[in-house]
Amino acid sequence: MTPPDAAPAAHTTHDAEGDPRNRDIKIYVNGALVHRDAAVVSVYDSGFLLGDGMWEGMRLYNGVWAFFDAHMDRFFQSCKAVSLDVGMDRAGILDALTKTAEANGMVTDVHCRLMLTRGVKVKPFQHPSLSRSGPTLVIIMEHSKPADSLQRAGIRLASVPQVRGLPHAQDPKLNSHSKLNCVIACLQAEAAGADEALMLDPHGFVNTTNACNFFIVRKGEVWTSTGDYCMNGVTRQKVIDLCHANDIPVFEKNFSLYEAYGAEEAFLTGTFGAQTPVRSIDGRHISDGPGPVTKRIQALYKALIAEVTAGR
């Protein structure tokens, strides 16, 4: 007999439909647009040596970068927090994004990873002063649509020992290249037979997954963490705003695994997948595909995307 939480196969929140066009994409590397096979950075780059850098994930719809200002707010704030000189303003970033999209003939259903590091070091050591070449900026864009199976099967989560850190260790709000904490969590979830990890905060409350923000639905109410120990996700905030605007009770609060196990629905938020349903948590079945509240939020979010990307 198939257990109720069994999914057709292991997958992740970033599984995408295959697209052969991605084999020949051009990637932006410090102002140059080069074929993906020739897109390289130095082994002395601070991003490679130390994970010293910041990044953003964005999506292109109908020729418009959805929530560009919100992404740039986070990006520039994060760079400022670690004294990382971006080397250009928002208009410069938008120009680089536009050139990359045009070089690839990309208009919609495009996912972008914008990455900035402290640049090439003169010696392979830690001190930031050894990065003297200026920042390294790389933009990868792919034709990318979430796989249909993500909505049908949902994601199986496992709570893991690896926790989200305290702000005075490495603030989880920094969207840094250093993702080892989340990678370890993901490995622990895979070892437990799940797709991705559900991470707790330092006090034992449910926080986020290794890749996305986490929401549950209980008796028509939408709950998510306080936000103190998770990435300040752009999609997370849009969902909270949509709930407030459409009379859906939403709470940013501490809650435990006990309350997560008893949820009628659960979903993940992120720029790539928007809202991805959760099938199970630690083997406790939650739902098969998106529930009614999740479906309503998905519809509201889809309408918001159409609104903010219309009229180009």
Secondary structure, 3 states (H helix, E strand, C coil): CCCCCCCCCCCCCCCECCCHHHHHCEEEECCEEEEHHHCCCCCCEHHHHHCCEEEEEEEEECCEECCHHHHHHHHHHHHHHCCCCCCCCHHHHHHHHHHHHHHCCCCCCEEEEEEEECCEECCCCCCHHHECCCCEEEEEEEECCECCHHHHHCEEEEECCCCCCCHHHHCCCCCECCCHHHHHHHHHHHHCCCCEEEEECCCCCEEEECCCEEEEEECCEEEECCCCCCCCCHHHHHHHHHHHHCCCCEEECCCCHHHHHCCCEEEEEECCCEEEEEEEECCEECCCCCCHHHHHHHHHHHHHHHHHCCCC
